[in-house]
Amino acid sequence: MKSLQGRLMAVLAVTIMLCWAGAIGVLMTYTQHSQSSLWDSKLQAIGTKILMSIPGSSELRSIGPRLQLREDAVRRNQGSRAQETRDEHLTFQVWSRREELAVRAPGAPETPLQPTFSEGFSTQMVAGQAWRVYSISDSTGRITVQVANLQGAIDAELRHKAFTALGITTVLLLLVGALMSCAVRKSLQPVASIGAALRQRRTFDLTPLSATALPTELRPMVDSFNHMLEQLSEAVEGERRFIGDAAHELRTPLSALSAQAQVALRATTLAEKDVALVKLQAVAERSARLSEQLLDLARLNAGAHAPDRVVAELHGLVQHVAREFEIHAQQHRRHIVLETEPCQILCNVDEIGILLRNLIDNALRYTADGGTVHVGCGMRQTMGRWQVFLEVADDGPGVPAAEREAIFRRFHRVAGNGGRGSGIGLSLVAGIAQLHGAGIETCDGLGGRGFCVRVVFPLPGN
């Protein structure tokens, strides 16, 4: 059952049914016990009063015939009153010396209600009917009074009272169920109101939901949802800025491509065309590199990086990526120096490859002709803890200390760099390092000049 209201209603219905069943058991037990005790008390009181009002045994024998004659007269002349008495299902007998029936109620049997004349309560079968009997004798044992009520009448009254109590209990439980059902629907109304409010919003309306009128139990959920809306709003705003910045960055190389193509078309000699085509090729390479970085950055910001990570040999990865840049470095009269030690990191290999390529490409781009780029990795111990480091250093113009933190932001360029970079590479480095729980350190480059970026990774398993 996926409906929260349905679950609550089901639990409520089961609870009411269990309470109803428990109430039936309790009421039946209590009513039966109390009703039996009540009739036993009545029989005991009636028997005791009859015994206290009876004269001695000699006088009882003399008035017994007269009482019997009176009973016959009552039967003949007051049939309706006798019928009413019988309808009450209550009768009694007075026995003398447990042998002679001296007095009996109209309709009472002539045989003893309690044949053994044992004192106290008992249930006896008389003329095929069950009777609840109370027998009591005087101190001499000569006079015995037996009072009885028809067991069927007691049971009928018991059932009547039990059904009455059961009906009242059922009505009360149904009323409680209806009230609880209304309370559940009323309590869940804020959830429906939130859903309706969200459906009425315009596209990309990410303003937080109001939680002032919500129950206390719903506020944590709405607060978490509002936090998610804030993050989503920041992500959407970041994507808007990214699209604007990317369009601005692509506009310049595309304009340069068009301009160099026009120059090549207007050239009158092969030498002029070759010069224009070389420049056109350089702009095309820069545009391709910019497009690749923009795609990497977009995938990184969208969380499209592969979640699987493996323990990889960092020194082997560094050597592989560095060899990709050897021809490019030689063509531009730059040198790449490798200094690696065996070390391992837990990483996504593709993302670390992107990080390395951007660091090396950035260093080569800002190194002058004949310059050197140092690429290294290894282990180091800092404050008693071992770490894996990867660093790329150059002997170029370097980065002022005040700018070193800002260069890892998107599209940020250091003033006076001649526009050789796009301002994306180092932001990719920072994003990938953050995803791997690595820190970034900056310092001076080779020979006290240039610039160095060091990425420090935790050991696998830490």
C-alpha positions as CSV (number, residue, x, y, z in Angstrom):
1,M,0.0,0.0,0.0
2,K,1.7,3.2,-1.2
3,S,-0.8,5.7,0.1
4,L,0.2,7.1,3.5
5,Q,-3.5,7.9,4.2
6,G,-4.5,4.4,3.2
7,R,-1.9,3.0,5.6
8,L,-3.1,5.1,8.4
9,M,-6.7,4.2,7.7
10,A,-5.8,0.5,7.6
11,V,-4.0,0.7,10.9
12,L,-6.9,2.7,12.4
13,A,-9.4,0.1,11.1
14,V,-7.4,-2.8,12.5
15,T,-7.0,-1.0,15.9
16,I,-10.7,-0.4,16.1
17,M,-11.5,-4.0,15.3
18,L,-9.1,-5.3,17.9
19,C,-10.6,-2.8,20.5
20,W,-14.0,-4.0,19.5
21,A,-13.1,-7.6,19.9
22,G,-11.4,-6.9,23.2
23,A,-14.4,-5.0,24.4
24,I,-16.7,-7.9,23.5
25,G,-14.7,-10.3,25.5
26,V,-14.4,-7.9,28.5
27,L,-18.1,-7.0,28.4
28,M,-19.3,-10.6,28.1
29,T,-17.1,-11.7,30.9
30,Y,-18.0,-8.8,33.2
31,T,-21.7,-8.9,32.4
32,Q,-21.9,-12.6,33.0
33,H,-20.0,-12.4,36.2
34,S,-21.9,-9.4,37.5
35,Q,-25.3,-10.7,36.4
36,S,-24.7,-14.1,38.1
37,S,-23.5,-12.4,41.2
38,L,-26.5,-10.1,41.2
39,W,-29.0,-12.9,40.9
40,D,-27.2,-15.0,43.5
41,S,-27.3,-12.0,45.9
42,K,-31.1,-11.6,45.2
43,L,-31.8,-15.3,45.8
44,Q,-29.8,-15.2,49.1
45,A,-31.6,-12.0,50.3
46,I,-35.0,-13.4,49.5
47,G,-34.3,-16.8,51.1
48,T,-32.9,-15.1,54.3
49,K,-35.9,-12.9,54.6
50,I,-38.4,-15.8,54.1
51,L,-36.5,-17.8,56.8
52,M,-36.6,-14.9,59.3
53,S,-40.3,-14.4,58.8
54,I,-41.4,-18.0,59.3
55,P,-42.8,-19.0,62.8
56,G,-41.8,-22.1,64.7
57,S,-42.2,-25.6,63.3
58,S,-45.4,-26.4,65.3
59,E,-47.1,-23.3,64.1
60,L,-45.8,-23.8,60.6
61,R,-47.6,-27.2,60.5
62,S,-50.9,-25.6,61.5
63,I,-50.8,-22.8,59.0
64,G,-49.4,-24.9,56.2
65,P,-52.9,-26.3,55.1
66,R,-54.4,-22.8,55.2
67,L,-51.6,-21.5,53.1
68,Q,-52.1,-24.4,50.7
69,L,-55.8,-23.6,50.5
70,R,-55.0,-19.9,50.0
71,E,-52.7,-20.9,47.2
72,D,-55.5,-22.9,45.5
73,A,-57.8,-20.0,45.9
74,V,-55.3,-17.7,44.3
75,R,-54.9,-20.1,41.4
76,R,-58.7,-20.2,40.9
77,N,-59.6,-16.6,41.5
78,Q,-56.5,-14.6,40.6
79,G,-55.1,-16.5,37.6
80,S,-53.7,-13.3,36.1
81,R,-51.7,-12.5,39.2
82,A,-50.4,-16.1,39.4
83,Q,-49.5,-15.9,35.8
84,E,-47.5,-12.6,36.4
85,T,-45.7,-14.3,39.3
86,R,-44.8,-17.3,37.1
87,D,-43.6,-14.9,34.4
88,E,-41.1,-13.6,36.8
89,H,-39.5,-17.1,36.9
90,L,-38.8,-16.7,40.6
91,T,-40.2,-19.4,43.1
92,F,-39.5,-20.7,46.6
93,Q,-40.3,-23.6,48.9
94,V,-40.4,-24.0,52.7
95,W,-39.7,-27.4,54.0
96,S,-40.2,-28.7,57.5
97,R,-37.7,-31.3,58.7
98,R,-36.7,-31.7,55.1
99,E,-39.6,-34.0,54.6
100,E,-42.8,-32.0,54.5
101,L,-43.4,-29.2,52.0
102,A,-45.0,-26.6,54.3
103,V,-45.2,-23.6,51.9
104,R,-44.5,-23.1,48.2
105,A,-44.9,-20.3,45.7
106,P,-47.6,-20.5,43.1
107,G,-46.3,-22.7,40.3
108,A,-43.4,-24.1,42.4
109,P,-42.8,-27.8,42.0
110,E,-43.8,-30.2,44.8
111,T,-40.4,-31.9,44.8
112,P,-37.4,-30.2,46.4
113,L,-35.6,-27.7,44.3
114,Q,-32.4,-28.9,46.0
115,P,-32.9,-32.7,46.6
116,T,-29.9,-33.0,49.0
117,F,-30.9,-29.9,51.0
118,S,-27.3,-28.8,50.9
119,E,-27.0,-25.1,51.9
120,G,-25.7,-22.6,49.4
121,F,-26.0,-22.1,45.7
122,S,-26.4,-24.8,43.1
123,T,-27.8,-25.4,39.6
124,Q,-30.4,-28.1,39.4
125,M,-32.5,-29.7,36.7
126,V,-36.2,-29.7,37.6
127,A,-38.8,-30.9,35.1
128,G,-36.3,-30.7,32.3
129,Q,-35.4,-27.1,33.1
130,A,-32.2,-25.7,34.7
131,W,-32.8,-23.6,37.9
132,R,-30.4,-21.6,39.9
133,V,-31.2,-22.6,43.6
134,Y,-30.3,-21.1,46.9
135,S,-31.0,-23.3,50.0
136,I,-30.8,-22.1,53.6
137,S,-31.8,-23.7,56.9
138,D,-32.4,-22.4,60.4
139,S,-30.0,-23.1,63.3
140,T,-31.8,-26.3,64.3
141,G,-32.0,-27.6,60.7
142,R,-35.8,-28.2,61.0
143,I,-36.9,-25.5,58.6
144,T,-35.3,-25.2,55.1
145,V,-36.0,-22.4,52.6
146,Q,-35.2,-23.0,48.9
147,V,-35.4,-20.1,46.5
148,A,-34.8,-20.5,42.8
149,N,-34.9,-18.6,39.6
150,L,-35.1,-20.1,36.1
151,Q,-31.6,-20.2,34.6
152,G,-33.0,-19.5,31.2
153,A,-34.4,-16.2,32.4
154,I,-31.0,-15.3,33.9
155,D,-29.3,-16.1,30.6
156,A,-31.9,-14.1,28.6
157,E,-31.4,-11.1,30.8
158,L,-27.6,-11.6,30.5
159,R,-27.8,-11.6,26.7
160,H,-30.1,-8.6,26.6
161,K,-27.7,-6.5,28.7
162,A,-24.6,-7.8,26.8
163,F,-26.1,-6.9,23.5
164,T,-27.1,-3.5,24.8
165,A,-23.6,-2.8,26.0
166,L,-22.1,-4.2,22.8
167,G,-24.3,-2.0,20.7
168,I,-23.3,1.1,22.7
169,T,-19.6,0.1,22.5
170,T,-19.9,-0.4,18.7
171,V,-21.5,3.0,18.2
172,L,-18.8,4.7,20.3
173,L,-16.0,2.9,18.4
174,L,-17.5,3.8,15.1
175,L,-17.8,7.4,16.2
176,V,-14.1,7.3,17.3
177,G,-13.2,5.8,14.0
178,A,-15.0,8.6,12.1
179,L,-13.4,11.3,14.2
180,M,-9.9,9.7,13.7
181,S,-10.5,9.4,9.9
182,C,-11.4,13.1,9.7
183,A,-8.3,13.9,11.8
184,V,-6.0,11.9,9.5
185,R,-7.5,13.6,6.4
186,K,-7.1,17.0,8.0
187,S,-3.5,16.3,9.1
188,L,-2.5,15.2,5.6
189,Q,-4.2,18.2,3.9
190,P,-0.9,20.3,4.1
191,V,0.8,17.6,1.9
192,A,-1.9,18.0,-0.7
193,S,-1.6,21.8,-0.4
194,I,2.2,21.6,-1.1
195,G,1.6,19.4,-4.2
196,A,-1.1,21.8,-5.5
197,A,1.2,24.8,-4.9
198,L,4.1,23.2,-6.8
199,R,1.8,22.3,-9.7
200,Q,0.7,25.9,-10.0
201,R,4.3,27.3,-10.3
202,R,5.8,28.5,-13.5
203,T,8.7,26.7,-15.1
204,F,12.0,27.2,-13.3
205,D,10.3,28.9,-10.3
206,L,12.6,27.6,-7.6
207,T,11.6,29.8,-4.7
208,P,11.5,28.0,-1.3
209,L,8.2,26.7,0.0
210,S,6.7,28.3,3.1
211,A,6.8,26.1,6.2
212,T,5.2,28.4,8.7
213,A,1.7,26.8,8.5
214,L,2.9,23.2,8.4
215,P,2.8,20.6,11.2
216,T,6.1,20.0,13.1
217,E,6.5,16.5,11.6
218,L,6.4,17.9,8.0
219,R,8.8,20.8,8.5
220,P,12.1,18.7,8.2
221,M,10.9,17.3,4.9
222,V,10.0,20.7,3.5
223,D,13.2,22.2,4.8
224,S,15.2,19.5,3.0
225,F,13.2,20.1,-0.1
226,N,13.9,23.8,0.1
227,H,17.6,23.0,0.5
228,M,17.4,21.0,-2.6
229,L,15.6,23.8,-4.4
230,E,18.4,26.2,-3.4
231,Q,21.1,23.8,-4.7
232,L,19.1,23.4,-7.9
233,S,18.7,27.1,-8.3
234,E,22.4,27.6,-7.9
235,A,23.1,24.8,-10.4
236,V,20.7,26.4,-12.9
237,E,22.2,29.8,-12.4
238,G,25.7,28.3,-12.8
239,E,24.6,26.7,-16.1
240,R,23.3,30.0,-17.3
241,R,26.5,31.7,-16.5
242,F,28.4,28.8,-18.1
243,I,26.5,29.0,-21.4
244,G,27.0,32.8,-21.5
245,D,30.7,32.5,-20.8
246,A,31.1,29.6,-23.2
247,A,29.4,31.6,-26.0
248,H,31.7,34.6,-25.2
249,E,34.8,32.4,-25.3
250,L,33.8,30.7,-28.6
251,R,33.0,33.9,-30.3
252,T,36.7,35.1,-30.4
253,P,38.2,31.9,-32.0
254,L,35.4,31.6,-34.5
255,S,35.8,35.2,-35.5
256,A,39.6,34.6,-35.9
257,L,38.9,31.5,-38.0
258,S,36.7,33.5,-40.3
259,A,39.2,36.3,-40.5
260,Q,42.2,34.0,-41.3
261,A,40.1,32.1,-43.9
262,Q,39.3,35.5,-45.7
263,V,43.0,36.4,-45.5
264,A,43.9,33.1,-47.2
265,L,41.3,33.6,-49.9
266,R,42.7,37.1,-50.7
267,A,46.3,36.0,-50.8
268,T,47.9,36.5,-54.2
269,T,51.0,34.3,-53.6
270,L,51.6,30.8,-52.2
271,A,53.7,32.3,-49.5
272,E,51.0,34.6,-48.3
273,K,48.5,31.7,-48.4
274,D,50.9,29.5,-46.4
275,V,51.2,32.1,-43.7
276,A,47.5,32.6,-43.5
277,L,46.9,28.8,-43.4
278,V,49.4,28.3,-40.6
279,K,47.6,30.9,-38.5
280,L,44.3,29.4,-39.5
281,Q,45.6,26.0,-38.3
282,A,46.7,27.5,-34.9
283,V,43.3,29.1,-34.4
284,A,41.6,25.8,-35.3
285,E,43.7,23.9,-32.8
286,R,42.9,26.5,-30.1
287,S,39.2,26.2,-30.9
288,A,39.3,22.4,-30.8
289,R,41.1,22.5,-27.4
290,L,38.6,25.1,-26.1
291,S,35.7,22.9,-27.3
292,E,37.2,19.8,-25.6
293,Q,37.6,21.7,-22.3
294,L,34.1,23.1,-22.4
295,L,32.7,19.5,-23.0
296,D,34.8,18.2,-20.1
297,L,33.7,21.0,-17.9
298,A,30.1,20.5,-18.8
299,R,30.2,16.8,-18.0
300,L,32.0,17.5,-14.7
301,N,29.4,20.1,-13.6
302,A,26.5,17.8,-14.7
303,G,27.9,15.0,-12.5
304,A,28.4,12.8,-15.5
305,H,31.8,11.5,-14.3
306,A,32.0,7.7,-13.8
307,P,31.2,6.7,-10.3
308,D,33.5,3.6,-10.4
309,R,37.0,4.1,-9.0
310,V,39.9,1.7,-9.0
311,V,43.3,1.6,-7.5
312,A,45.6,2.9,-10.3
313,E,49.4,3.2,-10.7
314,L,49.8,7.0,-10.8
315,H,53.4,6.9,-12.1
316,G,52.3,4.8,-15.1
317,L,49.4,7.2,-15.8
318,V,51.8,10.2,-15.6
319,Q,54.3,8.6,-18.0
320,H,51.5,7.7,-20.5
321,V,50.0,11.2,-20.6
322,A,53.4,12.9,-20.7
323,R,54.3,10.9,-23.9
324,E,51.2,12.3,-25.6
325,F,52.7,15.8,-25.3
326,E,56.3,15.0,-26.4
327,I,55.8,15.7,-30.1
328,H,53.9,18.9,-29.3
329,A,56.7,20.0,-26.9
330,Q,59.4,19.3,-29.4
331,Q,57.6,21.2,-32.2
332,H,57.4,24.3,-29.9
333,R,61.0,23.8,-28.6
334,R,60.1,22.9,-25.0
335,H,61.3,20.1,-22.9
336,I,59.3,17.7,-20.6
337,V,61.3,16.2,-17.7
338,L,59.7,13.2,-15.9
339,E,60.5,12.3,-12.3
340,T,58.2,9.6,-11.0
341,E,58.2,7.1,-8.2
342,P,55.9,4.1,-7.8
343,C,52.7,5.2,-6.1
344,Q,49.0,4.3,-6.2
345,I,45.8,6.3,-5.8
346,L,42.1,5.4,-5.7
347,C,40.6,7.3,-8.7
348,N,38.6,7.4,-11.9
349,V,41.4,6.9,-14.5
350,D,39.7,9.0,-17.2
351,E,39.2,12.0,-14.9
352,I,42.8,11.9,-13.6
353,G,43.9,11.8,-17.3
354,I,41.9,15.0,-17.9
355,L,43.5,16.6,-14.8
356,L,47.0,15.7,-16.0
357,R,46.4,16.8,-19.6
358,N,45.2,20.2,-18.5
359,L,48.1,20.7,-16.1
360,I,50.7,19.8,-18.7
361,D,49.0,21.8,-21.4
362,N,48.8,24.8,-19.2
363,A,52.5,24.6,-18.3
364,L,53.6,24.2,-21.9
365,R,51.4,27.1,-23.0
366,Y,53.0,29.5,-20.6
367,T,56.6,28.3,-21.0
368,A,58.9,30.2,-23.4
369,D,60.8,28.6,-26.2
370,G,63.6,26.5,-24.8
371,G,61.8,26.2,-21.5
372,T,61.3,23.2,-19.3
373,V,58.2,21.5,-17.8
374,H,58.8,19.2,-14.9
375,V,56.2,16.5,-14.3
376,G,56.6,14.3,-11.2
377,C,54.7,12.1,-8.7
378,G,55.6,10.1,-5.6
379,M,55.1,9.7,-1.8
380,R,55.7,12.2,0.9
381,Q,55.1,12.3,4.7
382,T,53.4,15.3,6.2
383,M,52.7,15.6,9.9
384,G,53.2,11.9,10.4
385,R,50.9,10.9,7.5
386,W,51.9,9.5,4.1
387,Q,50.4,11.1,1.0
388,V,50.6,10.7,-2.7
389,F,51.5,13.9,-4.7
390,L,51.4,14.8,-8.4
391,E,53.0,18.1,-9.5
392,V,53.6,20.0,-12.7
393,A,56.1,22.9,-12.6
394,D,57.4,25.2,-15.3
395,D,60.0,28.1,-15.7
396,G,57.6,30.5,-17.3
397,P,56.5,34.0,-16.1
398,G,54.7,32.5,-13.1
399,V,51.5,33.7,-11.3
400,P,51.5,36.5,-8.7
401,A,50.7,35.2,-5.2
402,A,47.5,37.3,-5.1
403,E,46.2,35.6,-8.2
404,R,47.0,32.0,-7.3
405,E,43.7,31.2,-5.7
406,A,41.6,32.9,-8.4
407,I,43.1,31.1,-11.3
408,F,41.1,27.9,-10.4
409,R,37.8,29.7,-11.1
410,R,36.2,29.3,-14.5
411,F,37.3,31.7,-17.3
412,H,39.6,33.5,-15.0
413,R,42.8,34.8,-16.7
414,V,45.8,36.5,-15.1
415,A,46.2,40.0,-16.4
416,G,49.0,40.4,-18.9
417,N,49.2,36.7,-20.0
418,G,48.5,37.6,-23.6
419,G,45.3,35.7,-23.8
420,R,47.1,32.4,-24.5
421,G,44.7,30.3,-22.3
422,S,40.9,29.9,-22.1
423,G,40.6,30.1,-18.3
424,I,39.0,26.6,-18.2
425,G,41.9,24.1,-17.7
426,L,42.7,24.9,-14.1
427,S,39.0,25.0,-13.1
428,L,38.8,21.4,-14.4
429,V,41.8,20.5,-12.3
430,A,40.2,21.9,-9.2
431,G,36.8,20.2,-9.8
432,I,38.4,16.8,-10.4
433,A,40.7,17.1,-7.4
434,Q,37.7,17.9,-5.2
435,L,35.8,14.8,-6.5
436,H,38.7,12.7,-5.4
437,G,39.2,14.3,-2.0
438,A,42.5,15.7,-3.0
439,G,44.0,19.1,-2.1
440,I,45.8,21.6,-4.3
441,E,49.0,23.4,-3.4
442,T,50.6,26.2,-5.5
443,C,54.2,27.4,-5.3
444,D,57.0,28.8,-7.4
445,G,58.2,26.8,-10.3
446,L,61.6,25.7,-11.6
447,G,64.7,27.7,-10.6
448,G,62.7,30.0,-8.3
449,R,60.6,31.3,-11.1
450,G,57.6,30.0,-13.1
451,F,54.7,28.3,-11.5
452,C,54.0,24.9,-9.8
453,V,50.7,23.1,-9.1
454,R,50.8,20.2,-6.7
455,V,47.8,17.9,-6.2
456,V,47.9,15.8,-3.0
457,F,45.9,12.6,-2.8
458,P,45.0,10.5,0.2
459,L,46.4,7.0,0.3
460,P,44.0,4.2,-0.9
461,G,41.9,3.0,2.0
462,N,42.3,6.1,4.1
